[in-house]
């Protein structure tokens, strides 16, 4: 199956590595392939948060591209988004 993606928008984000013990306990070994991102005024978080429980337009249909690598969205909170390298 070939997936095609459509670019929706560019967002400025702040990248943070997940290194705390809580994130390690939650994500285990996958934490090495993950980042936590946040956008100014939480604009990206607000856009994705409404898609968390939506069945037809779910957050699982979206990816984040950062430095030419594609990341899947793992968790969306009010102030951050956790992403994992595909």
DRENSE-409768 format. One record per residue: residue number from 1; residue in one letter; x, z, y of N, C-alpha, C in turn. Coordinates in steps of 0.2 Angstrom, whole numbers, plus 5000, padded with zeros to 4 digits. Example, Ala and Ser with C-alpha at 12.3 -4.5 7.8 and 13.67 -1.06 7.14 Angstrom:
REM residues 2
+-----+---+------+------+------+------+------+------+------+------+------+
:   k : r :   nX :   nZ :   nY :  caX :  caZ :  caY :   cX :   cZ :   cY :
+-----+---+------+------+------+------+------+------+------+------+------+
:   1 : A : 5066 : 5039 : 4972 : 5062 : 5039 : 4978 : 5066 : 5039 : 4984 :
:   2 : S : 5064 : 5035 : 4989 : 5068 : 5036 : 4995 : 5064 : 5039 : 5000 :
+-----+---+------+------+------+------+------+------+------+------+------+
REM end
This chain:
REM residues 86
+-----+---+------+------+------+------+------+------+------+------+------+
:   k : r :   nX :   nZ :   nY :  caX :  caZ :  caY :   cX :   cZ :   cY :
+-----+---+------+------+------+------+------+------+------+------+------+
:   1 : X : 5004 : 5000 : 4994 : 5000 : 5000 : 5000 : 5004 : 5000 : 5006 :
:   2 : X : 5003 : 4996 : 5011 : 5007 : 4995 : 5017 : 5003 : 4998 : 5023 :
:   3 : X : 5006 : 5003 : 5026 : 5002 : 5006 : 5032 : 5005 : 5003 : 5038 :
:   4 : X : 5000 : 5001 : 5043 : 5002 : 4999 : 5049 : 5000 : 5005 : 5054 :
:   5 : X : 5004 : 5005 : 5059 : 5003 : 5010 : 5064 : 5002 : 5007 : 5071 :
:   6 : X : 4998 : 5010 : 5075 : 4997 : 5008 : 5082 : 4999 : 5013 : 5087 :
:   7 : X : 5003 : 5011 : 5091 : 5006 : 5016 : 5096 : 5000 : 5018 : 5101 :
:   8 : X : 4999 : 5025 : 5102 : 4994 : 5027 : 5106 : 4997 : 5029 : 5113 :
:   9 : X : 5002 : 5033 : 5113 : 5005 : 5035 : 5119 : 5012 : 5038 : 5119 :
:  10 : X : 5015 : 5038 : 5124 : 5022 : 5041 : 5125 : 5020 : 5048 : 5128 :
:  11 : X : 5024 : 5053 : 5125 : 5023 : 5060 : 5128 : 5030 : 5063 : 5128 :
:  12 : X : 5031 : 5067 : 5134 : 5037 : 5071 : 5134 : 5036 : 5077 : 5130 :
:  13 : X : 5041 : 5079 : 5126 : 5040 : 5085 : 5122 : 5047 : 5089 : 5122 :
:  14 : X : 5046 : 5095 : 5121 : 5052 : 5099 : 5120 : 5053 : 5101 : 5113 :
:  15 : X : 5059 : 5100 : 5110 : 5060 : 5100 : 5103 : 5063 : 5107 : 5101 :
:  16 : X : 5061 : 5110 : 5096 : 5064 : 5117 : 5094 : 5065 : 5116 : 5086 :
:  17 : X : 5071 : 5118 : 5084 : 5072 : 5119 : 5077 : 5068 : 5125 : 5074 :
:  18 : X : 5066 : 5125 : 5068 : 5063 : 5131 : 5065 : 5068 : 5135 : 5061 :
:  19 : X : 5070 : 5140 : 5064 : 5076 : 5144 : 5061 : 5074 : 5151 : 5060 :
:  20 : X : 5068 : 5153 : 5062 : 5066 : 5160 : 5062 : 5064 : 5162 : 5054 :
:  21 : X : 5064 : 5168 : 5053 : 5062 : 5170 : 5046 : 5055 : 5169 : 5044 :
:  22 : X : 5050 : 5169 : 5049 : 5043 : 5168 : 5047 : 5042 : 5161 : 5045 :
:  23 : X : 5045 : 5156 : 5049 : 5044 : 5149 : 5047 : 5048 : 5147 : 5041 :
:  24 : X : 5053 : 5151 : 5039 : 5057 : 5150 : 5033 : 5052 : 5152 : 5027 :
:  25 : X : 5049 : 5158 : 5028 : 5044 : 5160 : 5023 : 5038 : 5156 : 5022 :
:  26 : X : 5036 : 5153 : 5027 : 5030 : 5148 : 5027 : 5032 : 5142 : 5024 :
:  27 : X : 5037 : 5138 : 5026 : 5039 : 5132 : 5024 : 5044 : 5131 : 5019 :
:  28 : X : 5048 : 5136 : 5017 : 5053 : 5136 : 5012 : 5058 : 5132 : 5014 :
:  29 : X : 5061 : 5128 : 5009 : 5066 : 5123 : 5010 : 5065 : 5118 : 5014 :
:  30 : X : 5058 : 5116 : 5015 : 5056 : 5110 : 5020 : 5058 : 5112 : 5027 :
:  31 : X : 5059 : 5118 : 5029 : 5061 : 5120 : 5036 : 5067 : 5116 : 5038 :
:  32 : X : 5071 : 5114 : 5034 : 5077 : 5110 : 5036 : 5075 : 5103 : 5039 :
:  33 : X : 5069 : 5101 : 5037 : 5067 : 5094 : 5039 : 5062 : 5094 : 5044 :
:  34 : X : 5061 : 5100 : 5047 : 5055 : 5101 : 5052 : 5058 : 5103 : 5059 :
:  35 : X : 5053 : 5101 : 5064 : 5054 : 5103 : 5071 : 5047 : 5106 : 5073 :
:  36 : X : 5048 : 5110 : 5079 : 5042 : 5112 : 5082 : 5042 : 5109 : 5089 :
:  37 : X : 5037 : 5105 : 5091 : 5037 : 5102 : 5097 : 5031 : 5105 : 5102 :
:  38 : X : 5033 : 5104 : 5108 : 5027 : 5106 : 5113 : 5028 : 5102 : 5119 :
:  39 : X : 5022 : 5100 : 5122 : 5022 : 5095 : 5127 : 5020 : 5099 : 5134 :
:  40 : X : 5022 : 5096 : 5140 : 5020 : 5099 : 5146 : 5012 : 5100 : 5147 :
:  41 : X : 5010 : 5105 : 5149 : 5002 : 5107 : 5150 : 4999 : 5106 : 5143 :
:  42 : X : 5002 : 5106 : 5137 : 4999 : 5106 : 5131 : 4995 : 5099 : 5130 :
:  43 : X : 4996 : 5094 : 5133 : 4992 : 5088 : 5133 : 4992 : 5085 : 5126 :
:  44 : X : 4998 : 5085 : 5122 : 4998 : 5082 : 5115 : 4994 : 5087 : 5111 :
:  45 : X : 4995 : 5093 : 5111 : 4992 : 5098 : 5107 : 4984 : 5097 : 5108 :
:  46 : X : 4982 : 5097 : 5114 : 4975 : 5096 : 5115 : 4972 : 5090 : 5112 :
:  47 : X : 4976 : 5084 : 5112 : 4974 : 5078 : 5109 : 4973 : 5079 : 5101 :
:  48 : X : 4978 : 5082 : 5098 : 4978 : 5082 : 5091 : 4974 : 5088 : 5088 :
:  49 : X : 4973 : 5093 : 5092 : 4969 : 5099 : 5090 : 4962 : 5097 : 5088 :
:  50 : X : 4959 : 5093 : 5092 : 4952 : 5090 : 5091 : 4952 : 5086 : 5084 :
:  51 : X : 4957 : 5084 : 5082 : 4957 : 5080 : 5076 : 4959 : 5084 : 5069 :
:  52 : X : 4960 : 5090 : 5070 : 4962 : 5095 : 5064 : 4956 : 5095 : 5059 :
:  53 : X : 4950 : 5096 : 5061 : 4945 : 5096 : 5056 : 4940 : 5090 : 5056 :
:  54 : X : 4942 : 5085 : 5059 : 4938 : 5079 : 5060 : 4939 : 5075 : 5053 :
:  55 : X : 4934 : 5073 : 5050 : 4935 : 5070 : 5044 : 4936 : 5062 : 5044 :
:  56 : X : 4933 : 5059 : 5049 : 4934 : 5052 : 5050 : 4941 : 5050 : 5054 :
:  57 : X : 4943 : 5054 : 5059 : 4949 : 5053 : 5063 : 4953 : 5059 : 5062 :
:  58 : X : 4956 : 5061 : 5056 : 4959 : 5067 : 5055 : 4967 : 5066 : 5057 :
:  59 : X : 4970 : 5072 : 5059 : 4976 : 5072 : 5061 : 4981 : 5070 : 5056 :
:  60 : X : 4979 : 5069 : 5049 : 4984 : 5067 : 5044 : 4985 : 5059 : 5045 :
:  61 : X : 4981 : 5056 : 5049 : 4982 : 5049 : 5050 : 4987 : 5047 : 5056 :
:  62 : X : 4990 : 5052 : 5059 : 4994 : 5052 : 5064 : 5001 : 5054 : 5062 :
:  63 : X : 5006 : 5050 : 5066 : 5013 : 5052 : 5065 : 5016 : 5053 : 5072 :
:  64 : X : 5022 : 5056 : 5072 : 5026 : 5057 : 5078 : 5032 : 5053 : 5077 :
:  65 : X : 5035 : 5049 : 5081 : 5041 : 5045 : 5081 : 5046 : 5049 : 5086 :
:  66 : X : 5052 : 5051 : 5083 : 5057 : 5054 : 5087 : 5063 : 5052 : 5085 :
:  67 : X : 5067 : 5049 : 5089 : 5074 : 5046 : 5087 : 5073 : 5041 : 5082 :
:  68 : X : 5068 : 5037 : 5082 : 5067 : 5032 : 5077 : 5066 : 5034 : 5070 :
:  69 : X : 5064 : 5040 : 5069 : 5062 : 5043 : 5063 : 5054 : 5045 : 5063 :
:  70 : X : 5051 : 5044 : 5058 : 5044 : 5046 : 5058 : 5043 : 5053 : 5055 :
:  71 : X : 5038 : 5057 : 5058 : 5037 : 5063 : 5056 : 5029 : 5064 : 5055 :
:  72 : X : 5027 : 5068 : 5050 : 5020 : 5069 : 5049 : 5019 : 5076 : 5052 :
:  73 : X : 5013 : 5077 : 5054 : 5010 : 5083 : 5058 : 5008 : 5088 : 5052 :
:  74 : X : 5011 : 5093 : 5053 : 5010 : 5099 : 5048 : 5005 : 5104 : 5050 :
:  75 : X : 5006 : 5106 : 5057 : 5002 : 5111 : 5060 : 5001 : 5110 : 5067 :
:  76 : X : 4995 : 5111 : 5070 : 4993 : 5110 : 5077 : 4991 : 5117 : 5079 :
:  77 : X : 4994 : 5119 : 5084 : 4992 : 5126 : 5087 : 4991 : 5124 : 5095 :
:  78 : X : 4988 : 5129 : 5098 : 4987 : 5128 : 5106 : 4993 : 5126 : 5110 :
:  79 : X : 4999 : 5129 : 5108 : 5005 : 5128 : 5112 : 5010 : 5125 : 5108 :
:  80 : X : 5009 : 5122 : 5102 : 5015 : 5119 : 5099 : 5012 : 5115 : 5093 :
:  81 : X : 5016 : 5110 : 5090 : 5015 : 5106 : 5084 : 5021 : 5107 : 5080 :
:  82 : X : 5020 : 5108 : 5073 : 5025 : 5108 : 5068 : 5025 : 5101 : 5065 :
:  83 : X : 5031 : 5098 : 5065 : 5031 : 5091 : 5062 : 5037 : 5091 : 5056 :
:  84 : X : 5036 : 5087 : 5051 : 5041 : 5086 : 5046 : 5043 : 5079 : 5045 :
:  85 : X : 5049 : 5078 : 5044 : 5052 : 5071 : 5042 : 5049 : 5068 : 5036 :
:  86 : X : 5047 : 5062 : 5037 : 5044 : 5059 : 5031 : 5049 : 5056 : 5027 :
+-----+---+------+------+------+------+------+------+------+------+------+
REM end
